[in-house]
């Protein structure tokens, strides 16, 4: 099993839920930079270490935490 976590567009959108909607772009929730498209945010995250940011680490850790939380919610059973 690989220790790598792949970040998807859905992960980026899920992370930004509850944040103010930007009129012209998407915000990286790690470094708070604003990008014009989801694709540009994803590209930024993938190459963030080359730019001096740790956004990829942030999103990987967050994805793992969200998956654990989701599994814990499923284990509790459906809400009535």
N, C-alpha and C positions, 0 to 999 in steps of 0.2 A: 504494500500500500504506500502510495506516495504521500509525503508530508506537505505537498504543495496544495494550496487552495486556489481555485480559479475564480476570479471576480468577473461577474457578468453584468450586463446592463440592468437586469432585474435587481441585482444586489445594490447597485448604485441608486436606483430609484427607491428601493425599500429603505435604504439608509437616509435618504433625504425626505421621507414622509414626515410630516409634522413641522417641517421647516418652512419659512416664508417662501412663497413662490416668486421666483425671479422673473422679471418681464423679458429679459433678453439673455437667457443662458441657463446653465446648470452649475451648481456650486460643488466643488470638491469638499466633502465634509471634514477632511483631514487638514488641509492647508488653507481652506476658505477661498481659494482662487475660483474665479468664475470663467466658464468656458461656453462657447456658443452652441455646442451640440453635445449630446450624450456620447457620441463616438469620440469627440475630443477629450472628454473627461476620462473615458476608459483608456485612451492612449496615454494621457497624462499619468494615470495611476500605474499603468504597466511600465512606464519609463521614468517614474518619479525619482528613483535613486540616482539616475544620471543627471537629474536637475537639482539634486541636493535635498530632496524631500523624502519622507518616509511614508507617503500615502499608501503605497502598496501594502506595507506591513499593517497599517491601520485598518484597511479594508479587509485584509485576510483575517486579522484577529477578530474584527467585528462580525464577519461572516460566521466564524466558528462559534462565537458567543450566541449569535442569533439562532444558529442551528441547534445548539444545546438547549436554548430556551424553548424553541419550537418542540423539540423532542420531549422536554419536561412537561409542556402543556398537553401534548398528546398522551403522555403516560397518566396524567391526572384524569383523562377521560373527557368526553364532550360536555360542554356547558349546557345546562338545562334552563 
